[in-house]
Amino acid sequence: MTFQVEITPIAEAQIEKSYRWYREQNPEFADRWFRGLMNIIATLQEKPRRCSLAVEHEIFPEQVRQLLYGTSKNIYRVLFAIRDTTVYVLYVRHSAQAPLTLDDLEELEGGA
């Protein structure tokens, strides 16, 4: 079964923020990072349940899984939910960031 993948506005904003930061540091790396991230997100079209539950999955009203992207100090967690035949990318967070809390969710949802 092939799933449709949709990136939420919050996740898009998080990706854009990281891309802009990398672009200021190293434009070539930023472009490579962005293409790689989009490619790994596209793999969620096939077997998204292969990914483990996110550390903070219990604070969500539905199962939230994570897909890891990157290496070494540049690992990102792509948090997503599966609803019927669609995978929704909810958040994209650097692995150095603390797990999401309920307060974080309220802030993110309110600020989007």
FENSUL-V720522 format. One record per helix or strand of 3 or more residues. SS is the DSSP state (h for helix, s for strand). FROM is the first residue (numbers start at 0). LEN is the number of residues. Records with the same first field share a line. If there is no record, write none. Layout:
SS->FROM-LEN + FROM-LEN
This chain:
s->3-4 + 63-6 + 75-8 + 85-9
h->8-17 + 26-19 + 47-3 + 56-3 + 101-10
